[in-house]
Amino acid sequence: MAAVGRILLVTAGAAALAVLVGPFLVPVRPLHDTVPPEQLADADSRFIDVNGVELHYKTLGSGEPALILLHGFAASTFSWREVMAPLAEVGTVVAYDRPSSGLTERPLPGDWTGDSPYSPEAQVAQLIGLMDALGIAQAVLVGNSAGGTVAVHTALRHPDRVRALVLVDAAIYAGGGAPSWAAPLLRTPQFEHIGPLISRSLGSQGERLLDLAWHDPSRVTPETKAGYRKALRAENWDRGLWELTKAGRDLKLGARVKDVREPTLVITGDDDRIVPTEQSLRLARELPGAELVVIPNCGHVPQEECPEAFLKATTDFVMKH
């Protein structure tokens, strides 16, 4: 029995050593095919410093109301390409890349003091800071997926700055970020070392996720795929995505939507396989006085796959509010 005990002790020690040291043996080679985000800018790209982060944004139109478009996870201003110009006929339209996305700067640890610029609270502060910088007192927030999370969070924290909400397949009931028990693990030196590799593995799944987001993946064009891949050429995209992963957490917004008082339109595709359609139906029931539009034969990104139906629902709603 003593021999068995020694074997178990040695085995346990070896396993612990593997857990503690193993990740550091995995090489994390730097990316060599990335460039500063500004070098990837489009002709209509603009950059502005908000709370110490260089945000990339685009704007069209003028006058009231102002509509601010908030993209989902792993997306960017590119996801609004089909609808920005038509929405600009209604008022001023602003789309911007949230930290870790598109052509917005990816700050790294040491670049900031205090809370992470990737945290949920910082993302709300960035939205309000952008509105202040552009002279927008109040806006209609149009949020797709995780952008819907930011929109609702902002409405709860700054109701005076939100005129109305358009929540497009919004991620409200699904928890954000890692489970609470796993969050401390993500901040260990071991995970900090291999974090960029985890991000790169997610990046390599981009086209599969894009297909999952559409009801009819055969309609995803090579140009669309190239537009999504563009962000993977931005400097430090992998490390920025890891910082976002570490900073995320469940805001438990589902329990707080009853406190939203702004006029709200909930839009969902009838075949959303990322944020299940039933969650949007529930959101429309639980938001006081919310309107609901379900777009047939459409997936998680109606503004891309079903732009005409999305535009009709959104413009009709905005013109009333």
C-alpha positions in Angstrom: 0.0 0.0 0.0 2.9 2.3 0.8 4.2 1.8 -2.7 0.8 2.6 -4.2 0.7 5.7 -2.1 4.1 6.8 -3.4 3.1 6.1 -7.0 -0.1 8.2 -6.5 1.9 11.0 -4.9 4.4 11.0 -7.8 1.6 10.9 -10.3 -0.2 13.8 -8.7 3.0 15.8 -8.5 3.7 15.2 -12.2 0.2 16.3 -13.1 0.5 19.4 -11.0 3.8 20.2 -12.6 2.3 19.7 -16.0 -0.5 22.1 -15.2 1.8 24.7 -13.7 4.6 24.5 -16.2 3.1 23.0 -19.3 1.4 26.1 -20.7 4.8 27.9 -20.6 6.3 25.2 -22.9 3.8 26.1 -25.6 5.4 28.6 -28.0 3.3 31.7 -28.7 4.9 33.1 -31.8 4.1 36.8 -32.7 1.9 37.4 -35.6 3.8 38.8 -38.5 1.1 39.7 -41.0 -0.7 42.4 -39.0 -0.5 46.2 -39.3 -1.7 49.2 -37.3 -5.5 49.5 -37.8 -5.2 52.9 -39.5 -3.4 51.3 -42.4 -6.6 49.2 -43.0 -8.9 52.2 -43.0 -11.6 52.7 -45.7 -12.1 56.0 -47.4 -15.0 56.9 -45.0 -13.2 55.7 -41.8 -12.7 58.1 -39.0 -10.7 57.8 -35.7 -11.3 59.5 -32.4 -9.8 59.2 -29.0 -12.4 58.3 -26.4 -11.3 57.7 -22.8 -7.8 56.9 -24.0 -8.9 54.4 -26.7 -8.6 55.2 -30.4 -12.1 54.3 -31.7 -12.8 53.7 -35.4 -16.2 54.9 -36.6 -18.2 55.9 -39.6 -21.0 58.4 -39.9 -23.6 59.4 -42.5 -26.6 61.7 -42.6 -27.4 64.7 -40.5 -30.0 66.1 -38.1 -32.3 64.3 -35.6 -32.7 61.6 -34.6 -29.2 60.2 -34.1 -28.9 56.4 -34.5 -25.9 54.6 -33.1 -25.2 51.2 -34.5 -23.6 48.6 -32.1 -22.2 45.5 -33.8 -22.1 42.0 -32.3 -19.2 39.8 -31.1 -16.4 39.3 -33.7 -18.2 41.8 -36.0 -17.5 45.5 -36.8 -18.9 48.5 -38.7 -18.8 46.2 -41.7 -21.9 44.4 -40.5 -23.9 47.6 -41.1 -22.8 48.2 -44.7 -26.2 47.3 -46.2 -28.2 49.7 -44.0 -26.2 52.7 -43.1 -27.0 54.8 -46.2 -30.8 54.1 -46.1 -30.9 54.8 -42.3 -29.1 58.1 -43.0 -32.2 59.3 -44.8 -33.9 59.3 -41.4 -31.2 61.2 -39.4 -27.6 61.0 -38.3 -26.1 57.5 -38.3 -23.0 56.5 -36.5 -21.4 53.0 -36.5 -18.2 52.3 -34.5 -16.0 49.4 -33.6 -16.0 48.4 -29.9 -12.6 47.5 -28.3 -11.3 44.1 -29.6 -13.2 44.6 -32.9 -12.7 46.1 -36.3 -10.1 48.9 -36.6 -10.4 50.2 -33.1 -7.2 50.2 -31.1 -6.5 47.1 -28.9 -5.0 48.5 -25.6 -2.7 46.0 -23.8 -2.1 45.6 -20.1 0.1 48.5 -19.0 -1.6 50.9 -21.4 -4.3 51.8 -18.9 -4.8 52.4 -15.2 -7.9 51.3 -13.3 -10.6 49.2 -15.0 -10.0 47.4 -18.2 -11.2 49.3 -21.3 -12.8 46.0 -22.4 -15.1 45.7 -19.4 -18.8 46.1 -19.7 -18.8 49.3 -17.7 -16.0 50.7 -19.9 -17.9 49.9 -23.1 -20.9 51.9 -21.8 -18.6 54.8 -20.9 -17.0 54.7 -24.4 -20.4 54.9 -26.0 -21.4 57.9 -23.9 -17.9 59.4 -24.5 -18.3 59.0 -28.2 -21.8 60.7 -28.1 -20.2 63.6 -26.1 -17.4 64.0 -28.6 -19.8 64.0 -31.5 -22.2 66.4 -29.8 -25.1 63.8 -29.6 -27.2 64.5 -26.5 -29.6 61.6 -27.1 -29.6 58.6 -29.5 -31.6 55.6 -30.7 -29.3 52.7 -29.9 -29.5 49.9 -32.5 -27.7 46.8 -31.1 -27.1 43.5 -32.7 -26.3 40.5 -30.6 -23.6 41.6 -28.0 -24.2 45.1 -29.2 -27.8 44.7 -27.9 -26.2 43.9 -24.5 -24.3 47.2 -24.6 -27.5 49.1 -25.7 -29.6 47.7 -22.8 -26.8 48.2 -20.3 -26.4 51.8 -21.4 -30.2 52.4 -21.2 -30.2 51.2 -17.6 -27.1 53.3 -16.6 -27.8 56.5 -18.7 -31.6 56.6 -19.5 -31.4 60.3 -20.2 -29.1 59.7 -23.1 -31.2 57.0 -24.8 -34.2 58.0 -27.0 -35.2 54.5 -28.0 -33.8 51.0 -28.4 -33.8 48.7 -31.4 -32.6 45.3 -30.2 -31.6 43.0 -33.1 -31.2 39.3 -32.0 -29.9 40.8 -28.8 -27.8 38.7 -26.4 -29.6 39.5 -23.1 -30.3 36.2 -21.4 -27.2 34.3 -22.3 -24.3 35.0 -19.9 -21.4 37.2 -21.1 -17.9 36.0 -20.7 -16.6 33.0 -18.8 -18.4 31.5 -15.8 -17.7 33.2 -12.5 -15.8 30.2 -11.2 -13.5 30.2 -14.3 -12.7 34.0 -14.3 -9.8 33.8 -11.8 -8.2 31.0 -13.9 -8.1 33.3 -17.0 -5.9 35.7 -15.1 -3.3 33.2 -14.1 0.2 33.5 -15.7 -0.4 30.2 -17.5 -3.6 31.4 -19.2 -2.1 34.8 -19.8 0.7 33.1 -21.8 -1.6 30.9 -24.0 -4.5 33.4 -24.2 -3.5 34.7 -27.6 -3.4 31.1 -28.9 -7.0 30.6 -27.6 -8.0 33.8 -29.4 -6.4 32.7 -32.6 -8.3 29.4 -32.5 -11.5 31.4 -32.3 -10.4 33.6 -35.2 -9.8 30.5 -37.3 -13.5 29.5 -36.8 -14.7 32.8 -38.2 -16.2 31.5 -41.4 -18.0 28.6 -39.6 -19.6 31.2 -37.2 -20.5 33.3 -40.1 -22.3 30.4 -41.8 -24.1 29.7 -38.5 -25.3 33.3 -38.3 -27.1 33.1 -41.6 -30.3 31.3 -42.3 -29.0 30.5 -45.8 -25.2 30.3 -45.7 -25.0 29.9 -49.4 -25.7 33.6 -49.7 -22.6 34.6 -47.8 -20.4 36.0 -50.6 -16.6 35.9 -50.8 -16.7 39.7 -50.3 -18.6 39.3 -47.0 -16.0 36.7 -45.8 -13.2 39.0 -46.8 -14.8 41.9 -44.9 -15.0 39.9 -41.7 -11.4 38.7 -42.1 -10.1 42.2 -42.4 -10.1 42.7 -38.6 -7.7 39.7 -38.3 -5.0 41.9 -40.0 -5.2 44.6 -37.3 -2.3 44.8 -34.9 -2.8 42.9 -31.6 -6.2 41.5 -32.6 -5.5 38.2 -30.8 -4.4 39.9 -27.6 -7.3 42.3 -27.7 -9.8 39.5 -28.0 -8.2 37.7 -25.1 -8.5 40.9 -23.0 -12.2 41.1 -23.9 -12.6 37.4 -22.9 -11.0 38.1 -19.5 -13.1 41.2 -18.9 -16.5 39.8 -19.8 -19.0 38.7 -17.2 -22.7 38.0 -16.9 -24.5 41.3 -16.2 -27.8 39.5 -15.5 -29.6 41.9 -17.7 -32.5 39.5 -18.1 -33.6 40.2 -14.6 -33.4 44.0 -15.2 -35.1 44.5 -18.5 -38.4 45.3 -16.6 -36.7 48.6 -15.6 -36.1 49.7 -19.2 -38.5 52.6 -19.9 -37.4 53.7 -23.4 -39.5 52.7 -26.4 -38.1 49.5 -27.7 -38.3 47.4 -30.9 -37.2 43.8 -30.8 -36.2 42.3 -34.1 -35.2 38.7 -34.7 -34.8 36.3 -37.5 -37.1 33.3 -37.2 -34.0 31.0 -37.6 -31.4 32.5 -35.2 -29.1 29.7 -34.2 -26.7 31.9 -32.1 -29.2 33.8 -29.9 -32.2 31.4 -30.2 -35.3 33.1 -31.6 -37.2 32.2 -28.4 -35.0 34.4 -26.4 -36.0 37.4 -28.5 -39.6 36.5 -28.1 -39.2 36.3 -24.4 -37.4 39.7 -24.4 -40.3 41.3 -26.2 -42.7 39.9 -23.6 -40.6 41.1 -20.7 -39.7 44.6 -21.9 -42.5 47.0 -21.0 -44.4 47.9 -24.1 -41.9 46.5 -26.5 -42.8 46.0 -30.2 -41.7 42.8 -31.9 -40.8 42.0 -35.5 -39.9 38.4 -36.6 -38.4 38.2 -40.0 -39.0 35.0 -41.8 -36.2 32.9 -43.4 -33.6 35.0 -41.6 -30.9 34.3 -39.1 -28.8 36.1 -36.5 -27.9 39.2 -38.6 -31.0 40.5 -40.3 -29.2 43.8 -41.2 -27.0 41.7 -43.5 -29.1 38.8 -44.6 -32.5 40.6 -44.8 -31.7 44.3 -45.0 -35.0 45.3 -46.6 -37.2 43.8 -43.9 -34.8 45.2 -41.2 -34.9 48.7 -42.7 -38.7 48.7 -42.9 -39.1 47.6 -39.3 -36.4 50.0 -38.0 -37.4 53.1 -40.0 -41.1 52.7 -39.2 -40.3 52.4 -35.5 -37.8 55.4 -35.4 -40.2 57.7 -37.3 -42.8 57.1 -34.5 -40.3 57.9 -31.7 
